[in-house]
Amino acid sequence: MLNAKIVIYGRANSAAGYEIRDFLTRNCSDYDWVELNTDDDAQMLAGVSGLADARLPLCVLSENSRLYRPSLRELATALEWFKGPKYECYDLAIFGAGPAGLSAALYGASEGLRTILFEKTAVGGQAGSTSKIENYMGFPDGISGWELASRARRQAIRMGAEIIVGIEGVAGEHQDGWQLSWFASGERIASKATICATGVEYSRLGLERENDFLNRGLYYGAGSSEAGICKGRVVIVGGGNSAGQAALNFARQTQVTMLVRGECLKDTLSTYLLERIEDTSSITVLTRTTLIELEGDDALERITYRNETSGKTATIETHSVFVCIGGRPRLEWARPGVLHCDPAGYILTGSDLDRSSLSAEMWADGRAPLFMESSIPGLFAAGDVRHNSTKRCAAAAGDGATAVAMAHQFLLSVKYRPYGTSRSALR
């Protein structure tokens, strides 16, 4: 039986340690982080030879369960989060466990569809790493992203949805009216309807030493797992809501500098966040400013930025930079040319599709794609990954529910009887 709280022992500025902390935080799991600063610490507390021991970080799950430098998949398996699909065929398969995917899983399962949801990294998506969401209806005092995701996950499971974390989709194919999905684990499932809710990932800065400091001082996302352990000034790159929420979270304990490319925050930030940032003395906002250089030895120590109006540069000391700038759709598993997307890579659906370019073989019945249906019959897009979607948590949740309604219409159009109600075998 596993302990309620995991204990992680690791070096400061350990990329592997950050990945584990971030993974557990975003999956709503309680843990303690014990930083090892000397060889004696490593020997006495973690039972390894020293700070250079390749077995760090160490995760202690229980008295009899210790994992040395585990991969996220190994950790998820040990925590019994990773389980294979129960069936080979499903009425509805959903990819991505952000607000859109969780909403789709909840409504799909509650409406009688055999539903499965796959998530590569963490339940909640980008919203799950947000320290506090204050403009989501029904939570007047606000709610953390991980708590909202945790509640949605429990609710979807209670309705009968399968949710599998730590599994990566690598390919998909439309065959004989079914969506076939392959995974890195070698498994495959078939689904009559599929919803892509994989969201977006943060854009990279493209700086010279970016990879040297990735997860060792330079982080992508709001950094909820780091708020309690960051030392010294924190730099936030970006001017959207996720950047504003991160700045307010870190400002409770340290000085924060925001680097914003735009002219002013009011163009990209919700009013309630703007007012709080303006009233917080520990936050400095630098507009028309670009991060241009990262410096340090084993970990990040300082950055240089440039004011785009004056052209002047400046350097500040920092060990923690969190990047929240835009994003690009997560569609690695999609086969190019089959799934029609806009120039930025977002999935085109419904009336945004050019019907003349659709596969005549796939669309032999002559019908038009449904609202939120992609260029592949029965494959729907919901949330941030969809072309012209509203990039808000509540809008994504609404997208998930709407996509399930569209999936029902599709299943009726092909005269399909769901397993969830008929329990009949596919033949």
N, C-alpha and C positions, 0 to 999 in steps of 0.2 A: 504494500500500500504506500503511495507516494505522499510526502509531506505536503501540507497546504502551501508552504512557501519554499521556493527554490533558492539556493545560495550559490552565487557565482563568484569565483575567485579569479582575478585577472590583473594584468598590468595596466597602468594608466596609458591612455592613448592606444589601446589595443583595438584594431579594426574588428577582429573576431569577437572581442568582448562587446563592442558596440552593437554589432549585428545581432548578437544573442539578446542583449538588453532591449533593443528596439523590437525584435521579434516577439519577445514575451510581453512587453508593454502593449503592443498593438493587438496582441491576442488575449488581452485582459487577464494576464497571469501574474500573480504576486511573486516577488522575488527580492532578495537582498543582494546588493553588489558590494563585494569586499575588495578594495583596491590594494594591490600588493606593490610596495614601493622599494623593498630591499630583498636580497637573497634570503635573509633570515625570515622575512614575512612569508616568502614563497615556501620555504622549508617547513616552518612551524604551522602555518595556517592551511596551506594547500597540499603539503606532503610531497612536493616536487623538489628537484635539485636546486632550483634558483629561478630568477626572473627570465633567464634565457631558455628555460625548459620548453620544448616544443609542444608539450602536453597542455599548456595553458591556452585559453582559460579552462578552468575546471567547473563543472556544474554538478552540484550535489543535490540530487532529487529526493533522496531518503537516506537512511542510515546504511542501506545496502545497495544504493544505486548512485554511482558516480560516473560522469561522462567527461572524458578528457578531449578538449578542443572538438566538440561535436559539430557536425554540419547541422543546419536548420532542419533538414529532413530527419537526421538521426535523433535530434532533440524532440521533434514532433512525434516520432514513432515511440520514443521512450515515455512520453507523456500520454501516450495512447490517443493522440489527436489524429494520427494518420491511419486510416483504415481504407481498404479497397472498396469499390462500389459493391453494393449488395446484389445488383442485377446486371445483366448485359444490355438490357433495353429499358429505356425510360420514355415517358410521355414528354418530359421537359428537362433539358439540361441547361444549366446556367453557368457561365464562366465569369468569375469576378465577384468578390464578396464585399463590395462597397455598398453604399446605401441603395443603389439601383438593384444590384444582385440580391441583396438580403430581402428587399421588398418583393422582388419577383419570386424568390423561394417561398416566402411567407404566403403570398397570394396563390401561387401555383399549387402548393401542397394543400392549403385550406380549401381550394376549389376542386379537389378530387383528382389532381394529376400526380402521377408518380414522378417526383421531382428530386433532382440532385444538383448540388451547387459545388463547383470546384474553385479553390483559391490557392494561388501559388505561394503567397507569403503570409498575409495576415487579414483577418476579418476586419472590415471597416474601411479598407482602402485609404486614400489620403485623409478622408474625414476622420478615420479612426485614430490618426496621430494628432488630431487637433485637441489642444488643452481644454478649450471650452467653447461650446456652440451656444450662442445666446439668442439667435434669431430663428430657432426651430420651434414651430407651433406646439404648444402644450407643455413647454418647459420654461416658465417665466423667470426662474432663477438660473437658467442655463444648464447645460449638461456636457460632460466631457465626451469627446468623440468615441473613446474606447468604451465608455459606459453605454452610450447609445447603441454602438455596434454589438456589445455583449447582450443587451436586452433583445435586440432584433434577432440575434442568432438563437437565443433560447426560445423565442417565440416561434421562429420558423421550424426549429427542431420539434417543438411541442405539436406543431400542426402536421408533422410527418415528413418534413424535408430531410434529405441526407445532406450534410455539409462536410466536405473533405478539405482540410487545410494541408498544404505542403506538397501538392501534386501539380505538376506543370504540364499544360497542354502543348504539344509540339506540332500537331497537324490536324486538319479537318477536311472532310470530303463529303459531298452530296452524292448519294448513291441509292437508286431505286426508291426515292421518296424519303430516305432516312438521312440524318446527319450522323456521320461517323467521326468520332474523335479519338485521337491517339495521344498517349501521355508518355512522358520521359521514363516512367516506370515500366513501360512496355505494355500496359493495359490498354484496352479499347472498350468504348461503349457506343451504343447507338441510341439516338433520340429522335422522336418524330418532330419535335420543335426544339429550337435552341435559342437562348438569349445571350448575346454577347454584352457583358457589362464590365469589361476589363478596365475601363477608365483610362487615365493618362498617367504618365510618369514625368517627373520633373526634367526639364531640359538641362543639358550639361552646360557649364560655363565655357568650356573649350580652352582653358588656360594651360600653360606649359607644364606645370607640376601638379595638375589636378589629381592624377592617379596616385602620385606619391602620398598625398594627404587625405585621400578618400577614406572616410570613416576613422580618420586619425587627426581630427581637427576640422575637416571639411565634410559636411553632412548635407544630404538632400532630404528635405522635409522639415516639419515643424519641431522635431527633436524632443518630443514629450518625455522620452526616457532619460534625457540628459539634464532636465531642468534642475534636478536636485544636486547634481555633482559637477556642474560646470564651474570653473575657476576663472576669475577675472572677467574682462569685458567680452560680451557676446556680440557678434555681428550677424545681422539678418539681411540677406540679399533678396529683394523683392518688395512689391508694394500692394499686393492683393490681400484678401481677407486672411489667407493662411499665414502670410508673413506678419500681418498685424496681430493676429492671435498669438503667434509665437513670441513676438516682441513683448507683449503684455505679460505673457507667462514668465519669461526670463527676467523681466524688469522687477519682479517681486524680490529678487535676491541679488541682482547685479546690474551694472551699467550696460545698456544696449545701444548699439548704433545700427540704424537701418540705412542701407544703400538702395536708393530708388532711382530707376532710370528715367521715370516720367517727370513731368513738370511739377506735379503736386499729388499728394496722396488722395485727395478728394475725388480724383478721376477714376481710381481703382479700388477704393476702400469703402466699405459700408459706413454710414454716418456715425453709428454708435461706436464703432471701433476707432474712427478718426478722432472723435471727441475724447475718448479715453486716452489715446496716445498723446494728444495735445496737453492733457492734464497730468501726464506722468513725467515727472522731472528727470527720471533715470533713463528716458529714451531720447536719443538724438536722431533726428531724421535729416538725411542728406539727399536732396533731390538732384536730378540731372547728374547722377553719379554712377560710375561703372567700376566694378572690381577688376583690376588688371594684373595683379601679381600675388602669388602665394609664396611665402618664404618660411624656412625652418630646416632643422636637421632631421631627427627621427620623427618629429611631429610638427604640426603647424605652430609657428611662433609669431608671425606678423603678416600683415597684408598691405598692399598698396592699392589705392583707388584714385580715380581721375574725375574731376569735375568737368563735364562736357561743355559747360558754358565758358569757363575761363581757360580750360586746358591744363590747369594746375593739378599736380599730384600730391598725395600725402600718404604717409605710412603710419599705421597704428599697431600696437602690440595686441594680439589676441590668440587664444588657443582654440576658439570655437566659432566657426562660421556655418550658418544654416541657410541653405539656398532654397527659396520658394519662388521660382520664376517660371510661369507658364507651364507648358507640358506638351508631350506628344502622345498620341494614342498607343495603347499597348495591344499590338496586333501581330506579335511575332509568329503566332501559330497559323495565321491565315495565309493561304496560298495566293501569291500575287496574280492579279488578273481575273480572279474569280469573284472576289469580294470587292465591289465597286466603292471607291472612296474619293473624297474631295482632294485637292492638291496638298492639303496639310495632313492627310492620312485618316481623317474622320469618316466613319461609315455613312454612306448615303442610304437613305431609306424612303419608302413611299413615293410621294410626288416629286421628290428631289432626284429620283433616278430617271435616267434617259431610257425609256422603254425600248427604243429601237436598238439599244446596245445589249439588252438582256439575252441570255442564252435561250434560243428557240427550243432546245431540247428540254431544258429545265422548266420552261414556262409554256409547255405544250397545251395546257388547258386554256390559254388565252386570257386569263384573269390578270388584273393589275396588281402590283405589290400593295399590300396593306400598309397603313400608316405604321411606321417603325419596322416594317419588313425590309430586309436588305435585297441585294440582287440575287440572293440564293433563297429559293422558296422555303419557308419555315424557319429561316434564320433571322432573328430580330436583334436590334441594337437598342440599348437603353443606357441612360446616364451620359457621362462626359464623353464617352467614346463615339457618340452619335453626332452627326453633322448638325450644327446650329442648335445644340442643346443648351439649356440654361445651366450654367456652372454653379449650382447651389445644391446643398444637401437635400432640402425638401423637394426640389424639382427632380433630382435623381431618384428619390424614393417614389415619386409619382410616376416617373418613367417606368420603373420596374413593374408597378401595378398595371399600367397601361399596356406594357408589352405582354403581360400575361393575358389580358383581355384580347389582344390581337392574336396571340397564340391559340386561344379558344376558337376564334373565328376561323383561323387556318385549319385547325383540326376538324371543324365542322365542314369546311369546304372540301376536304379530302375524305370525308365520311369515315373518320378514324374513331374507334372506340378506345378511350384511354384505359390503361392498366389500372389506374387508380380507382376506377369505378367498376370496370368489367372483370379485371384480373384475368383476362383471356390471354392466351399465349400468342406470340407473334409467329405467324407462319405464312 
